[in-house]
Amino acid sequence: MANEKQPTTIKKYANRRLYHTGTSTYVTLEDLAKMVRAGDDFLVYDAKTGEDITRSVLTQIIFEEESKVGQQNLLPVTFLRQLIRFYGDSLQALVPSYLEFSIENLAKDQAKFREQLSKTFGPAAAFQALQDQARANMTVFQEALRMFVPFTPGGDPQSPAPSDAELTELKRQVTDMQARLDKLANKP
């Protein structure tokens, strides 16, 4: 463990400039993206408060990468919407572990995927292989989820989840009930 390299410290100043303390130079988000690709770890701190802002800076890098013209986006809109839906959901705490697990497996199997795809079908097979891996990951996630949520709304662990129509009806009923409560609360 003594041989492990400590993450580089980056300080972000009020003028939005990023300062690499290891090289005593200012760096850009693109420089930080290159460091990530090279496998270099860093932590970003607000120079004034000392707050760790690494997550927001990494998010900025992703935003910049996604907004580059002419580049295929890595994050589909449907994925982004689903991710947003998890905020505030009872499963929110499980999502980071699932995403870490999935991306670690993808990275681990990346070389194997490339080799198999180039031997068989070329670039079109890459999409199918990634979909297959995503399905396998989702199956593992669902199995893990069953450990945390052993009973479905019907009380039977084998009963299916409510349909979209049932959920829509429940949401409508809750909205109606809330409107009635609001109306009752506002009566003199």
Stockholm file with secondary structure:
# STOCKHOLM 1.0

chainA/1-188         MANEKQPTTIKKYANRRLYHTGTSTYVTLEDLAKMVRAGDDFLVYDAKTGEDITRSVLTQIIFEEESKVGQQNLLPVTFLRQLIRFYGDSLQALVPSYLEFSIENLAKDQAKFREQLSKTFGPAAAFQALQDQARANMTVFQEALRMFVPFTPGGDPQSPAPSDAELTELKRQVTDMQARLDKLANKP
#=GR chainA/1-188 SS CTTCCCCEEEEECTTSCEEETTTTEEECHHHHHHHHHTTCCEEEEETTTCCBCHHHHHHHHHHHHHTCTTSCCSSCHHHHHHHHHHTTSTTTTTHHHHHHHHHHHHHHHHHHHHHHHHHHTCHHHHHHHHHHHHHHHHHHHHHHHHHHCCCCTTSCTTSCCCCHHHHHHHHHHHHHHHHHHHHHHTCC
#=GC SS_cons         CTTCCCCEEEEECTTSCEEETTTTEEECHHHHHHHHHTTCCEEEEETTTCCBCHHHHHHHHHHHHHTCTTSCCSSCHHHHHHHHHHTTSTTTTTHHHHHHHHHHHHHHHHHHHHHHHHHHTCHHHHHHHHHHHHHHHHHHHHHHHHHHCCCCTTSCTTSCCCCHHHHHHHHHHHHHHHHHHHHHHTCC
//
